[in-house]
Amino acid sequence: MVEVLIIDDLKSAREMIRNILISDPLIHICGMAENKNEAVEMVKKFHPNLIILDSHLKQTSGYEVAEAIMQARPTPIIMVTAASDALVDTPDRMFSCGVLDVLNKGDLYRWRTHPDVVAGFIRKVKLLSKVNRTSIKNHCEKAENRLATDDPGNRVSVNVNASPKNRNRVIAIVSSTGGPNALFKILRNLPSGFPVPILIVQHMSPGFIHGLAEWLNHEDHIRVRVADDKDALLPGEALLAPDNVHLTIDGNHRVKLIDEPPLGGHRPSGTTLLKSIGEHYGRQALGVILTGMGNDGAQGMAALKAAGGKTIAQDQKTSVIFGMPKTAIDLGAVDLVLPLLEIAPKIVRFAKTGL
């Protein structure tokens, strides 16, 4: 039985979420709170497996509540937020207070006429409820504090002109649950002057990808932004796949956004991106698959490896959810399985000389 705590200051919202979740006999609502004090006390009392938390409560924010919960008892959190809550205003708090996933509240209000919304929500609750407390503790550390304790050796000096071959290389990264913090860790450990373009598919609820780009962007490291159609691939720039389109590249090594059906339930799809760079770059491409639920990216890693490209997967110990990396590993599509902190140095090595 999955024990769930719901935190929302609106009674109607609490009851809606409860009604959705109790439609599954394996989910039990252990409590419902409407403010921070109630929430922290219920966490201590009931030890829920997972928390559903609204982003805005009376007199406080969901981020403050999440931070208090992580101090009291680290617990997986799914945050729900209204469409009007612009993530671009608070991306640093969203991705550093322990929240594992974020959902648009407006989608949940349509649950009676959209069974796919119910099925997806329940599946996510069940999967994230299994995340252990050690993973949550690691995930909810402040990003700034994590950087301060990083091994300085992870930041390798790169000469942009180290090799003319690096101008013909590309890196693709695919991630899902737990991905924002993993991406932060990798991108901030790549040096300024990094000579290779990076393409990223991060599974996100629609409307949040620009906030993620802002949070990941840093002028002293990799420039991060959301990709536009026909963008050139530039050294030292990371392009995030936009909402609801597949990110690929064309024969001229420019971005090609494709409005095709979801692949394996995902649009953008990591597999679609990885197959595209394998087709156009072959041996000059590196694919990286990070933490996430499901199996997106595995077939793409296999296609990239078959085309001569190199592949890396995040290991189980440092993944919040090991689903995506494990599927790729089991498929025989991965050259190296590495802890998160060892991925950036390997990316730097690939950019300079190839793996």
Helices and strands as residue ranges (DSSP letters): E 2-7, H 11-21, E 27-33, H 36-46, E 50-54, E 56-57, E 60-61, H 62-72, E 77-81, G 87-89, H 91-94, E 99-104, H 105-108, H 115-128, H 133-140, H 143-149, G 152-154, G 164-168, E 170-175, H 179-188, E 198-202, H 209-216, E 223-226, E 237-240, E 246-249, E 255-258, H 270-281, G 282-284, E 285-289, H 298-306, E 310-314, H 323-330, E 336-338, G 340-342, H 343-353
